[in-house]
């Protein structure tokens, strides 16, 4: 594999203009395609085979217009000056209803002056609009048209807010400031790491091209597949971090070779053959971890996993093709535009010991003490994870200035917390029932049993479908969607036993209950597959079983610290407001509560975070082990190899980690709670991984294992294909004598 990558790197270096042009054309063409054709997204959170999914399928069958996805829009009305029943308000609302019924595809606009349509204080009401024959993926546009049609109500001082109860499918998270902040922070770190502007810009350019191609592919895939609205921003977050990091590792090795006097083309080939192989294996572990989400049984996670993997594939491809092309084109000009004071030349391979090498020597002299100290610190960081609270993150925690948050609070004040997450109870009947008044006995019994369930505030009138074989009852609970007690109500309603009927419960809360159960069932399988496949990939890379198993287990340690940080910030509320989460309305009673309050974390987030973090953590493990293995093959001294490997990679791993942390912290500014959770978790995990784990824990364990690090049974060695990335020292190949000084050597 090393020779194949070396030949690829050499070809790209010799044909730099062609490679550069191809990548730019691909990025521009794909981006233009998304501009012309759009990048549709979906928010399909269906879970096949669950009770909630069955309820939703029945709900769409014969219950009339408005029960398909995106078929219902609620407009919340609020008059702070007086009751909506005052004559001027009533007249304005009637004019609004007339205007709404004239909007295309509207088949029904229910007056707020109906049973359950107006609050007890008479100041808050709800207009229910049902649509048919429209494009569900254009719910945002349709909602805006309906909101615009309510100008008659606004003219008399009534506030009209779309409830956003049916989460728009095309409500895409917009990109912008966070990417810019992340790129600027990364550039500053690269300037400090390399000391030259040209070298610092290479990883930035490669990562931006990679993201452009990846987002273009993802955007166009949205026309054929359901792409979650969070997918583009997740792909950007991960792609930007790994894209810069991979290019950074290659560039660091290349500059060290140039400093040792290696000709440019040979330096590129050697760099791609060695560090390029590490990049391929590191990217492979990320992709494997994300691909394991296919086993989670949750379509949203499955799609987010493989779509995010597209950005990682693009990052790997640009690293082993575009970066070598740029290095070949620039030659020794890669060190041009040196900055004063911080500008310094790359340290030649096997040169004087660096500060990281000194740390490595310090660790190797006292491995037991370092091991004990590292374990104690990591245990303290991971302990809060035991208090991690999972639950539904409803619109009550959304952006305070958003219509969704405003409508949520108005509905809660007027109709109680359960109105924002009603249960949809659909019962399949064994025999056909006629739609009569009063309703058939079985329908009355079902409605009474649901209404008398503990935790149910009130129920709507039962609705029979066209064929008389299903009955639907909407029930409002006493609890907000994010309240764990709402899940107890779902379980109680599902336990209702009425002869001749099979009861199913759908809605947001029921769907979350099913998601939690499905994920808890599949989590052990996903974790086992990720750990096993990652260990196998490391076994292929290093042909060392103990190292592969140890590396896979070490990555689990950094996850504990990440979940501990999430628990501290969100579950215990120590700084949830500081990361941009807005306190729910009833929590905003004082300065302290404005910044410190508990926020539930969606049940699928920890498993997805596990997959992403496991893959990213493996990157640094691969680069560190590659350097240690090469030093060991050269010296045969395990302690010296560990110290030398840490010394040669410590600075670049630290720089890469700083870049990733800066990128992830920048994305915390996004309004989407999922992105905030990932930003906090990823930033903490990468910081811990690159310092405590790679700087202390891994070196200490490698010293204690001694020669067992690289032990491999002969029978296994014969079975493994020749794919090792560290079976030779590629730092300084044999360099022929040249007449010019290294600084004067150009492209060969």
N, C-alpha and C positions, 0 to 999 in steps of 0.2 A: 504493500500500500504506500509505503514511504516513497518508493521509486516512482510510482504512478503520480503521486501528488507532486513530487519534484519535477517530473517532466511537464505536468500541467502548469506549475508555477513558472518554469522556464519559458514555456511557449507563450504564456500571458505576458511575461516581461519583454519578450522579443516582439510581440504584436500588441503592444500597449494601447495604441490608438484605436485599433479594431475593437478590442475588449471594452475600452472606455466608451466608445461610440455605441456599442450594442447595449450596454447597461443603461446609458442615458436615454437611448431611443425607447427601450422597454419601459423605463420609469415614466417618461413623458407620454407614451402611447397609452399605457394602462391608466394613468391619471386622467388623461383626456377622455378615455372611455367612461370612467366613472362620472365625469362632469357632464358628458353628453347623455348617457343612459341612466345616470343616477346610481345610488348605492342603497337599495332598499334593505331594511332590516326588519327583523321579526322579534316578537317577545313571547314566543310560544313556550309556555312552561308546562305543557301537557306531559303526563307520565303514563304511557300506555300500560294497561293492565291494572290500574288502580281504581278505587271506588269513586274518587272525584272525577276521573276521566270518564267513567261510565255515566255518571250523572250529567256531565256536559254533553255527551253524545245523545242522551235521551232528551236533554233540554232543547237541542237543535231539531228535534224530530216532531213536527206537527204542532208546535205551540204558537205558531203565528209569527209575524214579523218582529224583528228586534231582538231575537234570542240567538242569532248567529254572532260570532266574534265581531266586535266593533259595531253591533247593531243598535246599541243603546247609548245615548248621551244624556247626562243630567246637567241641567243649568240650575245652580243654586242662587236664590234670590235673598237679598238682605236689605232691610230698610232700617237704618239706625235712628231715624227720626220718628217712627211710628209704625203701627200695624199695617201689614200688607192688605188688610181687609178694608182700609179706608178707601173711599170712592175714587180719588185720583189714582191711587196705586192699582185698584182693581181694573179701572178702565185701561191703564197703561199695560197691565199684564194681558188683558184680552187682546189688545192690539199686537202685543208681542206674540201671542199664540197664533194669531192670524198670519203674521209674517213668517213664523216658523213653519207652519203648514204649507206655505208656498215655496219653501226651499226644496230643490230637487231631491227625490228619494225619501222624503219624510212621509211616513204613512200614518203617524199618530203623534200628537203633542198634547200630553195630559196636563190639565190645569193643576196648579198647586192647591186649589181649593177643593181637594178631594180627600177621602179618608187616607190619612198617613202622608199627605202631601204638604202639610203646613205644621210648623212647630207650635207647641203650647203657648209660646210667647207671642205668636202671630207675626213675628218680625222676620222669620226665616221660612222659606218655602222652596219646593223643588219642582221644576218642570221636567217631566220625563219625556224625552223625544225618542221615538223608535223609527229606524230607517230600514229600507229594503231595496235591494238592487244596486247598492253602492259598492265601492271598492273598499273593503275593510282595511287595506294597507294604507289608505288615505284618510284615516280617522282624524289626524291632526288638522288637515285641510277642511274636512267636513265639520269638525267641531268649531273651527274658526268661522265658517259660514253661519253656523247656528248662533254663535255668540254675537256676530255682527247683526243678525236679525233681531236681536233683543234691544236695539237702540231706543225703542219706545219706552221700555222700562227704565233704562238709564237716564232718559230725559227728565224723569220726575224724581230722580235721586235714588233709585233702587240700584244696589250693587248686584251685578250679574257675573257669576264665576262658573266656568265649566268645571264639573266635578272630576273629570279625568278618571272616572271609576273603572273604565275598561282599558287600562294602560295602553296607550297608542302603540301600534306596531312599528310605526316609522318615527317614533320619538327618539331620534338618534342623538347620542352624546356628541357635541361638537368639539373639535380639537382646536388648539390654539395656544394660549399663554403658557400652559404647563410644559408643552413641548419646547417652546422657546427658552423658558427658564432652565429646563433640563439640559438643553444643548449648550447654553451659555456656561452653566456650571461645569459641564463635561469639558468644554474648551479650556476653562481656567485650570482644571486639574491636569489636562494634557500639556498645557503650557508649562506648568510646574514640573511635570514628569520629564518632558523632552527638552525644554528650554529653547525650542525653535518653533516658529509659527507654522512653517511648512509641514513639519512632522505632526504637529498638533492638529492640523486641518485634515490630514489623510483619514484618520478614523471617523471624524465627523462626516466627511463627504461620503465615505463608504456606507456609513449607517443610514444617512438620509436617502441615498439611492436605494438601499435595501428596503427601507420603510416605504418609499414611494412605490416600488414594485409590489411589495407585500400587500399594502392597502389597496392597490389597484386590483390585484387578483381577488382579494376578499370582497371588495365592492362589487365586482362583476359576478362573483359567485352568488351574491344576494339575489340575482335574477333567477337562479335555478334552485337554490337551497334556502332554508330558513337560517338567516344569519342574525344572531342576537344583537341587540342595540349596543351592548357593552363590548362586542368583539373587536371593532376597530380600535378603540382606545386601549383595550388589553393588549392587542397585537402591537400597537405603537409603544406602549410602556415596556413590554418585554423585548421587542425588536430593537428599540433604541439602546437599551442597556447592553444586550448581548452583542449587538452589531458593533458598538464602539469598543467593547471589551475584546472581542476576537481580533479586531484590527489592531488594537493596542498590543496584544501579545505578539502578533506577527511583526509589527513594526519595531518593537523593543529588541527582538532577536536579530532582526535584519540590521539595525544600527550597531549592535555589538559586533556583528560579523564585519561590517564596514570598518569599524574602529580597529579591528584586528588585521586589516589589510586585504580582506577577501574582495575580489572583483565583484562588481554589482550583480551581474547575471548569476554567478555562482552563489552569491549570498542569497539571492532570491530563491534559487532552486533549493538550497540547503534549508532556508527558513520554512518554505512551504512543505518540504519533505518532513521536517521535524515538528515545528510548532503548528504547521497546517494540519498534520495528523492529529495533534492534540485538540485542535479546534473542531475537527470532524467528530472525534469521539465525544468531546464535551457537548457539542450540539446534538449528537445522537442521544445522549442521556436525557437532555431536555425534551427532545421529541418523544422518546420512549415514555418518559413520565407523563407527558401531556396525553399521549395516545392511550395510556392506561385508563383515562377517564371514559373511554368507550365502554368500559365494563361497569360504570356507575349506575346504569339503568335510568339515567336522567338526561333526556335529550338536550336540555339547555347546557349542561356540563359537557356532554359529549361534543356538541358543536363548538363551544368555547374552547375546548381542548385542542381539537385538530385545526381550528382556524388560527389560534395563537401559534400553533406549531408551524404554520405557513411562514410567519414572520421569522422564526428561528431558522428555517430552511434557507430563506433568502439571506439572512445574516451569514450563515456558513458559506453559501455560494459566493457572495460578494467578497468574503474574507480570503478565499482560496483562488479567486480569479481577478476581481477588480483591484484588490490591494496589491498583488504582485504586478499587475499592469501599471499601476501608479508608481510603484517602486522602480520598475524598469524605466519608465519614462523620465523620472526625476533623477535617477542616478544618485550621485553624491549631493545633488541639490536638495535632497531630503533634509539636510541639515542647514538649509539656507534660512535667512532672516532670524539669526540667533538673537535672543532677548538679552539685554544687559542684566547683570547681577545673577539672574536665575539660570541663564544659559550655560550649560556645561555639556561637554562631549560625553557620548555613550561610553560606559566603562567596558574595556575589552574583556572578552571571555577569560575566565580564570585569572582576572586581575587582582589588585589588592582587595582585601576583605572589606565588605561594606558593613554598615550598621546592622543590617539584617543578618549577615553572616556572623557577626559578633553575638547577636541574639541567639542564633542557631547553636553556636558553641556553648553559650551559657545554658541553654536548654539541655544539650546533650550531656552536660556534666552533672545534672541533678534531675534526671527524668522522673523519678518517683515523686519528688516534691512538686514538680511542675504538673504532673498528672493529677495529683490530689488537689492542688489549688485550682486547676482548670475545672475539674469535676464539681468542686464546691461552688465556684462562680456560676457555672452553667445550671446547676441545680437551683440556685437562688433565682436566676433569671426565669427558669421554667416553672417554678412553683405556682405562680399565679394562674397558670393555664388550667389548674384544677377547678378554678372558678369561672371558666369561660361559659357564658350564657348564650344559648342559641334561641332563635325565635324569628318571627316574621318582622321585617323592617318595613313598616307601612309609611304612607305619605305624611303621617304626623311628625316624622323625623326629616322630612324633605326640606328643601331650600325655603326659607321663610318668605321669600318674595315670589314664590311660584304659585300659579293658580291652583295646582294640586294641593299644596299645603293650606292655602286660604280656604278652599272648599271643604277640605277635611275638617278644619277647625270649626267652620260654620255649621256643618252637619252634626259634628259632635255636640256643639252647644245646643242646637235645636232639637236633635232627635236621639241623643245618647251616643256613647262610643261605639256600640255595635253596628250602627248604621253604615260605617265605613268598611265593614267586612261581613255583609249578610251571608247567611247560609242558603244555598239553593238545594232544597230537599226534593228529590225526584223519585217517585215510587213506581216500579213496574207492577202492573196489575195482571193477575192470572186470567181474568175474564174481562170482556169489554163492558164498560160502564157508560151509561147515557149521561149527557150533560143536562141535568135537571135542576130545578129550584124548588125545594132545597136539594142540596147535593146528595148523591147516593150515600148510603150508610158507611161504606168502606172509606169514602173520601172524608166524611165528617170525623170518623174515628182517627184517621191519619192526622188530620189537622189538630184535633184535640190532643193527641199524644205528643205531637211536636210542640204545641203551645204550652203544655204542662211539663215539659222537660226542664229540669233545673238549669238556670242560666239563660233561658230564652225569654226575652222581654216581650215580644209580640210577633205575630205571624200575619202574613197577607192572606187574602182570600185564595183558596185553592184554585188552580187552573188546570182544566182537563185538556189533553191534547186531542187532535182531530179524530184519531181512530179510537179514542176512549180506552186506551191501554196504558196510559201513563198519567200521573197527576203531579203537578209541580206546586210546591209551597215555599215561599221565601220567608225566612225566619231571621229576625234581628236579635242578637244576643246582648247580654249586659256588658260585654267586654270588647275592648278595642282589638283589632286584628293581631297586634303584637303581644297581647296579653296571653300568657300560657294557659290561663283558664278557658280561653276560647277553644283550645284544642280539646279540653275535657267535654265541652258542650258538643263538639263534633262527634266524639266517641259515644256520648250518651244518645244522640239522635240516631246514629248508625245502629245502636243496639235496640231500637224500637222494633218490636215484633208484632206485626198485624197479619193475621191469616189472610192469604190471598194477595199479599203485596210484598215486594222486595224493595227495601228502602236504601237509597243511595244519597250521599251528601256531596255537593260540589261547592264551588266558590273559592275565594282566595285562601281562607283559613283552612278549609278542607284540603285544598291542594298542597298547602305547606305541611300539613300533618302527614299526608301521603309521601311527600318528598323526604321528610325527616325519616320516616320508617324505611323507605327504599334505600336511602343513603346509608343509614345505620346497618342495614343488611349487607350492603355491597362494600363498605369501607374496608373490612379485613382483606377482601379479595384484591381490591385496587392496591392497597399498600403492599401486599405480598408480591403482586406482579411487578410493581415498580421497583421494589428492592431487588427482586430476583433478576429481572432483566438488566437493571443497571449494574449489578454485580457481575453478570455474565459479560456485559460489554467491557467492563474494566478488566475482567480476566483475559479477554481477547487482546486488550490494549497492553497489558503488563505481564501476562502469563504468570501471575502470582496469586493463587487462591486466597491466601490470608489477607493480602493487601486489598483485593477486590471486596471481600466480605467486610473488612474493617472500614473501608471507605464508604460502603453503603450504609453501615451502621452509624458512622460519624455524621452523615448527613441528617439522620433522624434527630441527632442532638440539637442541631441548629433550629430544627422545627420547634422544639420545645421552647426555646427562647422567643421565637416569633409568636407562638400562641400565648406565651406569658405576657408579651407586650400588648397583644390584642385584648387580653383579659383586663389588663391594667387600664388601658385607654377606654375601651368600650364597655366591658362588663362591669368593672368597678367605677367607671366614669371619671377616672383621674386625667382629665384633659380632653374629653370628647368634644367639648366646645372649642378647644384650641385647634383642633384639626378641621374645624369648619362644620361640625354637626350642630344643627339648631335644636335647642331643647324643645320638647313638646310643650304645648300651651300651658298645661297645668303645672309644668316644672319651672316656668319662668317667673318665679316669685322673689328672686333675690340675686345678688351678684354671684354668689357661690354657685347656685343652681344653674346659672346661665352658662357656666364653663365646666361644671363637674356634674354629670348625670349619666345614668346607665343607658346604653344603647344595645338592643339585641343584634345578634349577627345571624344572618340567614344560614340555615342548616347545611346548605351545600357549599358554603364558602370554605370551611376548614379543609375539606377533602380536595377541593380545587387548589387551594393555597399550598397544600402538601405536595401536589404534583408539580406545581410551578417551582416551588422552593427546592424540592429535591433535585430537580434538574439543574437549576442555577447553581446550587451549592456544589454539585459535582464538577462544574467547570474549574473551580479553583483547585479541587482535589486532583484533577487530571493534570493540570499544569505543574503543580507542586511535585506530584509523584513522577512526572516525566523528568524533571530536573534532578530529583534524587536518584532515580534509576540510572540516568546517564552518568552521574557522578560516581555512583557505586560501581558501574561497569568499568569506569576509568581507573578508580583508585582501589577498589576492593575493600575499602574501610567503611563500615556502615555508619559510624558516628560522624566521620568526616563528610560522607555523602549527604547525610541529613543536614548538617550545618551548611554545606556548600549549596545544596538544593534550596534551602530556605533563603540563603544569601542572594542567590541568583534570581529568585522569583519574588522575594518579599516585597521589593519596591514596586514591581509592576502589578502584583496582585493587589497591593494596597491602593495603587492608583486606580486599578479597574474597579475595586470595591467602592472607592470614593465616588467614582462616576456613577455606578449603579445606584448607590444610596442617594446621590443628588437627584438623579432622574426620578426615582421612586418617591422621594420627598416632594418633588415638584408636582407630581400627579395627585398628591393629597388635596390640592386646591380644587380638584374637580368636584362638581356638586353631587355626582352620583355616589351614594354610600358604598357600593361595592368597590369602586375605584379607591375610595379613601381607605377601606379596610385592607385592600391589597397593597396600597402605598405604604401604610404603617408596617404591616407584616413583612413585606419584602425588604424594606429599608433596614429594619432591625435585624432580620435574619442574615442579610448579606454582611452587615457590619460585624455581627458576632462571628460569623463564619470566617471572615477574612482576618480577624484579629485573634480571638481566643482559640478558635478551633485550628486554623491553619498555622497560626504563629506559635502555639504552645501545645495543644492537645495532640495533634497529629505527629509533630516531631518527637514528642515524648514517647508516644506509643511505638513509633518506628524504632527508636533507640532501644526500647525494652525488648522488642521482638528480635532485634539483631538480624542474623542471617536468615531467620525464618520469614522475613519480609518477602524475600524473592524465591522461596522454596516452591517448587512445582513437581509433583510426581511425574516420573518419566512417562507413564502411560497416558497421563493427561496432556503432557507436553507434545506427545506424538499425535494426539487427537485434535489439538487446537490448530486452526489454520494459521499460516504465517502473516499475521496482521499486526504484530507488535509495533507500537509507535516509539519505543524507547530502548531498542536493542543496540543502539550505537550512540556515540557522543557526537551530535551534529553542531556543536557550538563552533568549533574551529576546524574546518577541513584543511587538508594539506594545501598550502598556498604557494604557488610558484614564485620565484624571485622576480621582482619587477623593478624597473629602473626608477619609476616615479614614486614619490611619497604617497601613502594611502589617501591623503586629502586630494591628490591630483588625479587619482585613478577615475576614469569615467566609465561609461557603459562599454562593455566588451561585446 
